[in-house]
Structures are given as structure tokens and as C-alpha cells.
Amino acid sequence: MSKIKQLKITFLGTGTSTGVPMITSTHPVAFSDNPKDKRLRSSIMVSWDDATYIIDSGPDFRQQMIRENVQSINGILFTHEHSDHIAGFDDIRPYSFRMGEVPIYLTERVLKSLEKRYDYIFATENRYPSAAKVKSHIITKDSLLEFQEVKITPVEVMHGNLPVLGFRFNNFAYLTDIKTITSEEKKKLNNLDTLVVTGLRKELHSTHFNIDEAVEFIKELKPKKAYLTHISELLGFHDEVEKELPENVFLAYDGLCITSE
């Protein structure tokens, strides 16, 4: 039996759709000097051995790749088609220049959205010479993937009325933009080493877990450790909020690197 790969997870961004601080904001968090209170749009990088996969390419994708000095990627997995998760898609071009087609993994609905928004990337005739090239792989909540000896299981959650995908890599799971989840999909999240889940703010929200809902969800699943992401400035100051969390639950922040099996 082969040993489970140790994964390195880098939080490329941990902010909600507007980023933190939000343009025009007068919230106290917007004026914080703590770099942990500065949040780009949510995305992570999962790497092991020579493999590097990105979840979502939001509007801060270029900045995130430069900050982390990411020289190559093996592919991008998409959770859903909202702008804060796909608006940096064109910036995959340098990777395409190096490697040719960039593999992307997404539902048919998300692919159709990308094809509409970035029609020049998917054009088959009269292509713009420097447009990125991609290789699309359609996945569903029932897909079973394996990348370089790491098993990836899509997990469907509901973002309000919109189905979106989270992903389990071995015993690590990443669920963003979650409000509800069925009992069947929840079974995919047993025996986790590490869970990352949305904890948007203290007040209830119609399409995202607030912090209390996230903590209850974590208590139910019982991962060894959990991190909250997709955070709004309305949650409060990073250092103050983290003191209020259970001992195995932490606020993620941009640039944080953790390991998980």
C-alpha cells in the first residue's frame, strides 16, 4: 500500500468577492495595518512532489502567481462561474506559452460560462495568435479523479440556489461559497485531516456560511484542523476573531502555507 502524499496548501487569497479592503469602504478593518487583514479573492494552490494545481482563477490571479513565484502549473479546477472565481482566466496565457494546452477541470455549466466570456480562448477558427490554449475536462459531483497518485473527489455544495463544487484531495477538503450541503455529499467529507470552509461574517448571509454556521459544520465533521476563508471585512480584525475560535479552528490569511495528508 503506497504512502499517502503530503500536500502543501497555499492560500492565494482568502477574501470575499470584493476583496478586503473593499473599494470605498470605511469599515475599521479597511484601515488595519495588519497584513492578515488584507485579502485578495479566494483561491488556493495544492502542490506535492512536482505537481501544482490551482483552484479558481479569480481577478487577482496574476498578482497571486507572481507573489508565490509559481513557474508552472499542472491544471486549474473551477468551483463555479462567479466573477471572483474566474475573472483572471485570461492570465493563464504565460503558462500556455510554456506548456501548450493548460488542463482545466469544471462542470459543463461553468465551461459554457467561460466559453461565452472568453470566446477568443475557445475559438477554433481565426484564433488570436497569443490567446491561451486550454484542454477542458468536464467533471461532475460523481467524478473520481487521480492526479499523480493523489485522489480528488468533487463535493457538491449549494451557494444559495447555485450548485458549486468543492474538492477533496486525499484527506484535505476545500469548500468555498457554501450555504447548504446534502447528507450524501457530506459523506464524502468523513475522516478529514484538514478542512477549509467559508466563514464570511458574523451576520447571517443568504448564500454563504456565517462564522457560527461554519464552526457548527466543522464540529459535525470533526476534521483534525479547520481553516476559514472567503472572509469579509465585516467579520472583524483577524487577530481578534481568531481568539474567539475553537482551538482547532483558524482564520486563513493570504500567503499562509499549511501541510495536510
C-alpha positions, 0 to 999 in steps of 0.5 A: 500500500503506497504512502499517502502524499503530503500536500502543501496548501497555499492560500492565494487569497482568502477574501470575499468577492470584493476583496478586503479592503473593499473599494470605498469602504470605511469599515475599521478593518479597511484601515488595519495595518495588519497584513492578515487583514488584507485579502485578495479573492479566494483561491488556493494552490495544492502542490506535492512532489512536482505537481501544482494545481490551482483552484479558481482563477479569480481577478487577482490571479496574476498578482497571486502567481507572481507573489508565490513565484509559481513557474508552472502549473499542472491544471486549474479546477473551477468551483463555479462561474462567479466573477471572483472565481474566474475573472483572471482566466485570461492570465493563464496565457504565460503558462500556455506559452510554456506548456501548450494546452493548460488542463482545466477541470469544471462542470459543463455549466461553468465551461459554457460560462467561460466559453461565452466570456472568453470566446477568443480562448475557445475559438477554433477558427481565426484564433488570436495568435497569443490567446491561451490554449486550454484542454477542458475536462468536464467533471461532475459531483460523481467524478473520481479523479487521480492526479499523480497518485493523489485522489480528488473527489468533487463535493457538491455544495449549494451557494444559495440556489447555485450548485458549486463544487468543492474538492477533496484531495486525499484527506484535505477538503476545500469548500468555498461559497457554501450555504447548504450541503446534502447528507450524501455529499457530506459523506464524502467529507468523513475522516478529514485531516484538514478542512477549509470552509467559508466563514464570511461574517458574523451576520447571517448571509443568504448564500454563504456560511456565517462564522457560527454556521461554519464552526457548527459544520466543522464540529459535525465533521470533526476534521483534525484542523479547520481553516476559514476563508472567503472572509469579509471585512465585516467579520472583524480584525483577524487577530481578534476573531481568531481568539474567539475560535475553537482551538482547532479552528483558524482564520486563513490569511493570504500567503499562509502555507499549511501541510495536510495528508 
